[in-house]
Amino acid sequence: MSSTYGTHLRRWLLGLPPVEWAVQQIRGLLISTLKCGPIPQHIAFVMDGNRRYARQNSLETVEGHHMGFEALARILEVCYKSGVRVVTIYAFSIENFKRSRYEVDGLMDMAKTRLVQMSQHGELFERYGARVRILGDLSLVREDVMEQLDRAAEMTKHHDRAVLNVCFPYTSRDEITRSIRETVREYSTPSQRAAGRGGFSESHRTSGVYRLSDFMLWQCHEDTEIRFVDVLWPQFSLTTFMPILLEWQWRQRRKASDESRQGVLKVQ
């Protein structure tokens, strides 16, 4: 109960106009700092920990997923403001259909309403010119949900500054299997559909669980960094994300310096 009270108190305090203004100023300053260095152009997230967050705070499971969507909106804003061009999220695994009907329906309903909301005029996707792409086995999605997912994709199809890949419902095994079948059928070259051409720079899995969960295994390459973050997804924020990005920038600078030094030695 005390944990739930603390959560509500924190949200109330952050909603006060002076506090909200101060937080926005600090957030803007931190993002400006990030933009001074190299920025990964494609980041993936395994958004794990919504259910545990709900249990720890005596909330309904669906409410934990709602909090997860709020965290997603915050992180997308940080990514797009910082200059990340492509974000891929693991929104729903095919394996998640094994969960209770109540939870699955709640997740489906939430996805169809939240994505359309964020696609509306003046909302997040329009502000940052982000196009929504739905990736996965769409034959498994309810018709009413699919209509709204298609609507979000249609509303954002002309945006060309950023991309949000929503893997829903998805597993790498299914993606690879379907791609091979399509390749055989079309006699064409396999393509990395989920990555939007090519691999990604960083993958982050929250909740402290160390597993890949069958997510974007095809798109991983030698430079991909996979991070396991010991924070539940609804608690993932700029203060969690910024040290990770700063460390990535430091490694990129060190790598560039090493390559430059090796180039000089070869010339000599």
Secondary structure, 3 states (H helix, E strand, C coil): CHHHHHHHHHHHHHHCHHHHHHHHHHHHHHHHHHCCCCCCCEEEEECCCHHHHHHHCCCCHHHHHHHHHHHHHHHHHHHHHHCCCEEEEECCEHHHHHCCHHHHHHHHHHHHHHHHHHHCCCCHHHHCCEEEEEECCHHHCCHHHHHHHHHHHHHCCCCCCEEEEEECCECHHHHHHHHHHHHHHHCCCCCCHHHCCCCCCEEEECCCCCCCCCCCCCCCCCCCEEEECCCCHHHCCHHHHHHHHHHHHHHHHHHHHHHHHHHHHHHC
